[in-house]
Amino acid sequence: MYNQSVTRKEAQGTARLFDPTTHTGTVLLDDGTEIAFDAPAFTAGGLRLLRIGQRVKMHLDDGRITALTLVTLPLPE
């Protein structure tokens, strides 16, 4: 059974930058904080493309994005 970390939380934001070649980018959280995401976080959410300005939701674990997807799609467990 998965033991969820106390520091893991779900958050929402807006895609600020996205590189379709490397699948990396940044998200602006609703409080204005900018957080980078890497290719594994992008892949974990099941996305194929992300457009700047799209609303996203994500799993944050100790301030790091571990999964990212659109607000209308479910996040992975």
MOHU-V366785 format. One record per residue. N is the residue number from 1. SS is DSSP state (h for helix, s for strand, l for the rest). PSI is psi in radians with two decimals (999 if undefined). Layout:
# MOHU-V366785
N	SS	PSI
N	SS	PSI
This chain:
# MOHU-V366785
1	l	2.47
2	l	2.25
3	l	1.78
4	l	2.28
5	l	2.54
6	l	-0.48
7	l	-0.08
8	s	2.33
9	s	2.86
10	s	2.41
11	s	2.90
12	s	2.74
13	s	-2.87
14	s	2.34
15	s	2.19
16	s	-0.80
17	s	2.57
18	s	2.27
19	s	1.90
20	l	-0.30
21	l	-0.78
22	l	-0.20
23	l	0.61
24	s	2.84
25	s	-2.84
26	s	2.73
27	s	2.43
28	s	2.04
29	s	2.88
30	l	-0.38
31	l	0.06
32	l	-0.09
33	l	2.32
34	s	2.24
35	s	2.35
36	s	2.66
37	s	2.63
38	l	3.07
39	h	-0.74
40	h	-0.62
41	h	-0.70
42	h	-0.82
43	h	-0.65
44	h	-0.52
45	l	-0.13
46	l	0.24
47	l	2.74
48	l	-0.40
49	l	2.65
50	l	2.30
51	l	2.50
52	l	2.33
53	l	-0.19
54	l	2.51
55	s	2.36
56	s	2.75
57	s	2.72
58	s	2.75
59	s	2.24
60	s	2.25
61	s	1.91
62	l	0.69
63	l	0.06
64	s	2.37
65	s	2.14
66	s	-0.30
67	s	2.51
68	s	2.34
69	s	3.06
70	s	2.70
71	l	-0.39
72	l	-0.08
73	l	2.68
74	l	2.54
75	l	2.61
76	l	2.69
77	l	999
